[in-house]
Amino acid sequence: DKGSARATARREALDALSQDVRDAFRALAKGPGFTIGAALILALGIGLNTTVFSFNKALLFPTLPIRDAQSIVRMWSQNMARGIFVQPLAEGDVADLVTAGQSFEDVAAYGMESATLTGRGEAERIPVVRATTNLYPLLRVAPALGRVFQAQDAAHDAGLVAILSDRAWRNRFAGDSAAIGQDIILNGRPHTIVGVMPRDFWFDSKEVEVWLPRPDPRPQGARGARTLMAIARLGSAATSQTAQAGMQALASRLARDYPQTNAGWDILVTGLLPFGPGEKVFFGLVTTLMSLLLAAACAHIANLLLARGMERRGEIAIRA
């Protein structure tokens, strides 16, 4: 009947598969050099590709703990004539960007630096960020403890304040909520701790331990020293394309107004991810090269198998 015929067909298929597997293992055992060489080539190709893909995914596509991160853009200085693809902005340029950025709901600026921490064991250099007070509202991030910066914190006559990362709070204050209001000494000056950020929060670098307030960029600020980063949240009707058009118009005006420092410089708009377009192109090329390497490894294995098959033509003909 049909049931027994199907059972017989399945049994014959399994028997054939079992025989093929035994023949394959027998053939591999007869040529251990070939087997080990092929396995090593595949392992090398797959291992390199897995490493590079994992590295690229972690660096280029990180999960940012920021609400609506896709609506935040980053601005860079660019001078293709000098071979500079991305570079921070000058303070005066950021000030003009704030007033001219009609596509932006808000603009924040910050700079990465280091400070000497004392008063808690041996003196230590730690990474800090000095940011305008609207950075956290722009990112829509609330502290786990205390408060974020307020406008008066950046005044010249205001007391020095600081916000800690969760890691710094746990490592240097043992996760004690009483750290709010205590002092942390940076560059020999006490700063009052006013907030602690959530455990999963990071921005630009997970190594940053302390955030400090800075005044808003001034139009009379330096234009030649490009050391300030700027991010913006797009308005409800704006896109990165409209923002880029606005920045091109601003760069052209700045080149006319300040030819000595701004001639030849453009303003590039990118996403918020911590790598600029130049790094993305580089990692894309590396990924492509690793893919080609894996393809070459597979082709080499195929050639080895073909050569081995040619050597066994007589054996295969007798078996057939």
NORMO-V692660 format. One record per pair of residues at least 6 apart in sequence whose C-alpha atoms are under 8 Angstrom apart, sorted by the first residue. I is the first residue (numbers start at 1). J is the second residue. D is the distance in whole Angstrom. If there is no record, write none. Layout:
I_J_D / I_J_D
//
This chain:
28_34_8 / 28_35_6 / 29_35_8 / 38_301_6 / 41_297_6 / 41_301_8 / 42_294_8 / 42_297_6 / 42_298_7 / 45_290_8 / 45_293_6 / 45_294_5 / 45_297_6 / 46_294_7 / 48_290_7 / 49_287_8 / 49_290_6 / 49_291_7 / 49_294_7 / 52_286_8 / 52_287_7 / 52_290_7 / 53_287_7 / 56_283_7 / 56_287_8 / 59_274_8 / 59_275_8 / 60_273_7 / 60_274_8 / 60_275_7 / 60_280_7 / 61_273_7 / 62_273_8 / 64_202_7 / 64_203_8 / 65_200_7 / 65_201_6 / 65_202_7 / 66_139_6 / 66_140_7 / 66_141_7 / 66_201_8 / 67_139_7 / 67_140_6 / 67_141_8 / 69_139_8 / 69_272_7 / 70_271_7 / 70_272_7 / 71_233_6 / 71_234_6 / 72_231_7 / 72_232_6 / 72_233_4 / 72_234_6 / 72_271_7 / 72_272_6 / 73_231_6 / 73_232_5 / 73_233_6 / 73_234_7 / 73_240_7 / 73_269_6 / 73_270_6 / 73_271_5 / 73_272_5 / 74_229_8 / 74_230_6 / 74_231_4 / 74_232_6 / 74_269_6 / 74_270_5 / 74_271_6 / 74_272_6 / 75_88_8 / 75_89_8 / 75_229_7 / 75_230_6 / 75_231_6 / 75_267_6 / 75_268_6 / 75_269_5 / 75_270_6 / 76_86_6 / 76_87_6 / 76_88_5 / 76_89_6 / 76_229_7 / 76_230_8 / 76_267_6 / 76_268_5 / 76_269_7 / 76_270_8 / 77_85_8 / 77_86_6 / 77_87_5 / 77_88_6 / 77_89_5 / 77_226_8 / 77_265_7 / 77_266_6 / 77_267_5 / 77_268_6 / 78_84_6 / 78_85_5 / 78_86_5 / 78_87_6 / 78_265_6 / 78_266_5 / 78_267_6 / 78_268_6 / 79_85_6 / 79_86_8 / 79_264_6 / 79_265_5 / 79_266_6 / 80_264_8 / 81_264_7 / 85_277_8 / 85_278_6 / 86_268_8 / 86_276_7 / 86_277_8 / 86_278_7 / 87_226_7 / 87_227_8 / 88_226_5 / 88_227_5 / 88_228_5 / 88_229_5 / 88_230_8 / 89_225_8 / 89_226_5 / 89_227_6 / 89_228_5 / 89_229_6 / 89_230_7 / 90_221_8 / 90_222_6 / 90_223_5 / 90_224_6 / 90_225_6 / 90_226_4 / 90_227_6 / 90_228_6 / 91_217_5 / 91_218_7 / 91_219_7 / 91_221_5 / 91_222_6 / 91_223_6 / 91_225_8 / 91_226_7 / 91_227_8 / 91_228_6 / 92_217_7 / 92_218_6 / 92_219_5 / 92_220_6 / 92_221_5 / 92_222_6 / 92_223_5 / 93_219_7 / 93_223_6 / 93_254_8 / 94_109_8 / 94_217_6 / 94_219_8 / 94_228_8 / 94_230_7 / 95_216_8 / 95_217_5 / 95_218_5 / 95_219_5 / 96_219_6 / 97_247_8 / 97_250_7 / 98_106_8 / 98_107_6 / 100_246_8 / 100_250_7 / 101_243_7 / 101_246_7 / 101_247_7 / 102_243_8 / 102_246_8 / 103_234_6 / 103_235_6 / 103_237_8 / 103_238_5 / 103_239_8 / 103_242_7 / 103_243_5 / 103_246_8 / 104_232_6 / 104_233_6 / 104_234_5 / 104_235_5 / 104_238_7 / 104_243_8 / 105_232_7 / 105_233_5 / 105_234_5 / 105_235_5 / 105_236_8 / 106_138_7 / 106_232_6 / 106_233_6 / 106_234_8 / 107_134_8 / 107_138_8 / 107_230_7 / 107_231_6 / 107_232_4 / 107_233_7 / 108_131_8 / 108_132_6 / 108_133_8 / 108_134_6 / 108_135_5 / 108_138_7 / 108_230_6 / 108_231_6 / 108_232_6 / 109_131_6 / 109_132_6 / 109_135_7 / 109_216_8 / 109_217_8 / 109_228_7 / 109_229_6 / 109_230_4 / 109_231_6 / 110_129_7 / 110_130_5 / 110_131_4 / 110_132_6 / 110_214_8 / 110_228_6 / 110_229_5 / 110_230_7 / 111_129_6 / 111_130_5 / 111_131_6 / 111_227_7 / 111_228_5 / 111_229_6 / 112_127_7 / 112_128_6 / 112_129_5 / 112_130_7 / 113_127_6 / 113_128_5 / 113_129_6 / 113_130_8 / 114_125_6 / 114_126_5 / 114_127_4 / 114_128_5 / 114_129_8 / 115_125_5 / 115_126_6 / 115_127_7 / 115_128_7 / 115_186_6 / 115_187_6 / 116_123_6 / 116_124_5 / 116_125_4 / 116_126_6 / 116_186_5 / 116_187_5 / 116_188_8 / 117_123_6 / 117_124_5 / 117_125_6 / 117_126_7 / 117_184_8 / 117_185_6 / 117_186_5 / 117_187_6 / 117_188_8 / 118_124_7 / 118_184_8 / 118_185_6 / 118_186_7 / 118_187_8 / 118_188_7 / 119_184_8 / 119_185_6 / 120_172_7 / 126_208_8 / 126_209_7 / 127_207_7 / 127_208_5 / 127_209_6 / 127_210_7 / 128_208_5 / 128_209_6 / 128_210_5 / 128_211_6 / 128_212_7 / 129_208_7 / 129_210_7 / 129_211_5 / 129_212_6 / 130_211_6 / 130_212_5 / 130_213_5 / 130_214_6 / 131_211_7 / 131_212_6 / 131_213_5 / 131_214_5 / 132_154_8 / 132_213_6 / 132_214_5 / 132_215_6 / 132_216_6 / 133_148_8 / 133_149_5 / 133_150_6 / 133_151_6 / 133_153_8 / 133_154_7 / 133_213_6 / 133_214_7 / 133_215_8 / 134_149_8 / 134_150_8 / 134_151_8 / 136_142_7 / 136_148_7 / 136_149_8 / 138_232_8 / 138_233_7 / 142_148_7 / 142_197_7 / 142_198_8 / 143_195_6 / 143_196_6 / 143_197_4 / 143_198_6 / 144_195_8 / 144_196_6 / 144_197_5 / 144_198_5 / 144_199_8 / 145_177_7 / 145_180_8 / 145_195_5 / 145_196_5 / 145_197_7 / 146_180_7 / 146_194_6 / 146_195_4 / 146_196_6 / 147_194_6 / 147_195_5 / 147_196_8 / 148_163_7 / 148_194_7 / 148_195_6 / 149_213_7 / 152_158_7 / 153_159_7 / 153_160_7 / 153_161_7 / 153_213_7 / 154_213_5 / 154_214_5 / 154_215_5 / 155_215_7 / 159_191_8 / 159_192_8 / 160_190_7 / 160_191_5 / 160_192_6 / 161_191_5 / 161_192_5 / 161_193_6 / 161_194_6 / 161_212_7 / 161_213_7 / 162_184_8 / 162_191_6 / 162_192_6 / 162_193_5 / 162_194_6 / 162_195_7 / 162_210_7 / 162_211_6 / 162_212_5 / 162_213_7 / 163_193_6 / 163_194_6 / 163_195_5 / 163_196_6 / 163_197_7 / 163_210_6 / 163_211_5 / 163_212_7 / 164_193_7 / 164_195_6 / 164_196_5 / 164_197_6 / 164_209_6 / 164_210_5 / 164_211_6 / 165_196_6 / 165_197_5 / 165_198_7 / 165_199_8 / 165_201_8 / 165_208_7 / 165_209_5 / 165_210_6 / 165_211_8 / 166_196_6 / 166_197_6 / 166_198_6 / 166_199_5 / 167_199_7 / 167_209_7 / 168_209_5 / 168_210_8 / 169_175_5 / 169_176_8 / 169_179_8 / 169_196_7 / 170_176_7 / 173_179_6 / 179_193_7 / 180_192_8 / 180_193_5 / 180_194_5 / 180_195_6 / 180_196_8 / 181_192_6 / 181_193_5 / 181_194_6 / 182_192_6 / 182_193_6 / 183_190_6 / 183_191_5 / 183_192_4 / 183_193_6 / 184_190_6 / 184_191_5 / 184_192_6 / 184_193_7 / 185_191_6 / 202_208_8 / 204_273_8 / 204_274_5 / 223_261_6 / 223_262_8 / 224_261_5 / 224_262_8 / 231_272_8 / 234_240_8 / 234_243_8 / 240_269_7 / 240_270_8 / 243_269_7 / 244_267_8 / 244_268_7 / 244_269_6 / 247_266_8 / 247_267_6 / 247_268_7 / 247_269_8 / 248_266_7 / 248_267_6 / 248_268_8 / 251_262_8 / 251_265_7 / 251_266_5 / 251_267_6 / 252_266_8 / 254_262_6 / 254_263_8 / 255_261_8 / 255_262_5 / 255_263_4 / 255_264_7 / 255_265_7 / 256_262_8 / 256_263_7 / 270_276_7 / 270_277_8
//
